[in-house]
Amino acid sequence: MTRRGTESRRLVDDILQYGRTIAHWVSKGHEAFLDSETGSQATIERQFEMIEEAANALGASFRESNPQIPWAPIFEIRNEISHPYQLQYDSERLWVFVRDELPKILARLRRPIYPD
């Protein structure tokens, strides 16, 4: 296996781990997400940022080999989280995405296509 292939597998494993952490917090429900005392939203935001960082590090070749993953919303939402004063950050968009879409993405990433 090439060095790049090994790195891609590590990054995919990282995304899956961050996703498991998000799933744990999502399981606590929407009220916990909105409650600043629980730290749920902040944790989900940070883990989502880490997913985007790993997705970006995977590179264009990997992303192009895996068109079944909706990469654009991952980058868009992360950008909104990171720049809330410059962009229109909507925490509900994040909530809906991690509740409804992220589980599907993680399932697809369990069987990714690694470019040659």
C-alpha positions as CSV (number, residue, x, y, z in Angstrom):
1,M,0.0,0.0,0.0
2,T,1.3,3.4,-0.9
3,R,2.0,6.1,1.7
4,R,-0.9,8.1,0.3
5,G,-3.2,5.1,0.6
6,T,-2.2,4.5,4.2
7,E,-2.9,8.2,5.0
8,S,-6.3,8.1,3.3
9,R,-7.3,5.1,5.3
10,R,-6.2,6.9,8.5
11,L,-8.2,10.0,7.6
12,V,-11.3,8.0,6.8
13,D,-10.9,6.2,10.2
14,D,-10.7,9.7,11.8
15,I,-13.8,10.9,10.1
16,L,-15.7,7.7,11.3
17,Q,-14.5,8.4,14.9
18,Y,-15.5,12.0,14.8
19,G,-18.9,10.9,13.4
20,R,-19.3,8.4,16.3
21,T,-18.8,11.2,18.7
22,I,-21.3,13.4,16.9
23,A,-23.8,10.5,16.9
24,H,-23.4,10.1,20.7
25,W,-24.3,13.8,21.2
26,V,-27.1,13.7,18.6
27,S,-28.7,10.8,20.5
28,K,-29.1,13.2,23.5
29,G,-31.7,15.0,21.4
30,H,-32.4,18.5,20.0
31,E,-33.1,20.0,23.4
32,A,-29.6,19.1,24.6
33,F,-28.2,20.5,21.4
34,L,-29.8,23.8,22.1
35,D,-28.9,23.8,25.8
36,S,-25.6,25.7,26.2
37,E,-25.1,24.0,29.6
38,T,-24.6,20.6,28.0
39,G,-21.8,21.6,25.6
40,S,-23.5,19.4,23.0
41,Q,-23.6,22.0,20.2
42,A,-20.0,23.1,20.8
43,T,-18.8,19.5,20.8
44,I,-20.7,18.7,17.6
45,E,-19.4,21.8,15.9
46,R,-15.8,21.0,16.8
47,Q,-16.1,17.4,15.7
48,F,-17.7,18.6,12.5
49,E,-14.8,20.9,11.9
50,M,-12.5,18.0,12.3
51,I,-14.5,15.9,9.8
52,E,-14.1,18.7,7.3
53,E,-10.4,19.0,7.9
54,A,-9.9,15.3,7.3
55,A,-12.1,15.4,4.2
56,N,-10.1,18.3,2.9
57,A,-6.8,16.4,3.6
58,L,-8.1,13.4,1.7
59,G,-7.6,15.4,-1.4
60,A,-9.5,15.9,-4.7
61,S,-8.7,12.5,-6.1
62,F,-10.3,10.7,-3.2
63,R,-13.3,12.9,-3.2
64,E,-13.7,12.5,-6.9
65,S,-13.5,8.7,-6.5
66,N,-16.3,8.9,-3.9
67,P,-19.0,11.0,-5.5
68,Q,-21.6,9.2,-3.4
69,I,-20.5,11.5,-0.5
70,P,-22.0,15.0,-0.6
71,W,-18.7,16.8,0.0
72,A,-19.9,20.3,-0.7
73,P,-22.3,20.7,2.3
74,I,-19.6,19.4,4.6
75,F,-17.3,22.2,3.4
76,E,-20.1,24.8,3.4
77,I,-21.3,24.1,6.9
78,R,-17.8,23.9,8.4
79,N,-17.1,27.3,6.8
80,E,-20.2,28.7,8.4
81,I,-19.2,27.3,11.8
82,S,-15.7,28.8,11.5
83,H,-16.9,32.2,10.3
84,P,-20.2,32.9,12.1
85,Y,-19.8,36.7,12.0
86,Q,-19.0,36.8,8.3
87,L,-21.5,34.2,7.1
88,Q,-25.0,33.4,8.0
89,Y,-24.4,30.5,10.5
90,D,-27.6,28.5,11.2
91,S,-27.1,25.9,13.9
92,E,-30.3,24.3,12.8
93,R,-28.8,23.5,9.5
94,L,-25.9,21.8,11.3
95,W,-28.4,19.9,13.5
96,V,-30.5,18.6,10.6
97,F,-27.4,17.6,8.7
98,V,-25.7,15.7,11.5
99,R,-29.0,14.1,12.5
100,D,-30.2,13.1,9.0
101,E,-27.3,13.1,6.5
102,L,-24.2,12.3,8.5
103,P,-25.2,8.8,9.4
104,K,-25.7,8.0,5.6
105,I,-22.3,9.6,4.8
106,L,-20.6,7.5,7.5
107,A,-22.2,4.3,6.2
108,R,-20.9,5.1,2.7
109,L,-17.4,5.9,4.1
110,R,-17.2,2.4,5.7
111,R,-16.7,1.2,2.1
112,P,-14.9,3.9,0.3
113,I,-13.3,3.7,-3.1
114,Y,-9.5,4.4,-2.8
115,P,-8.0,5.9,-6.0
116,D,-5.0,4.1,-7.4
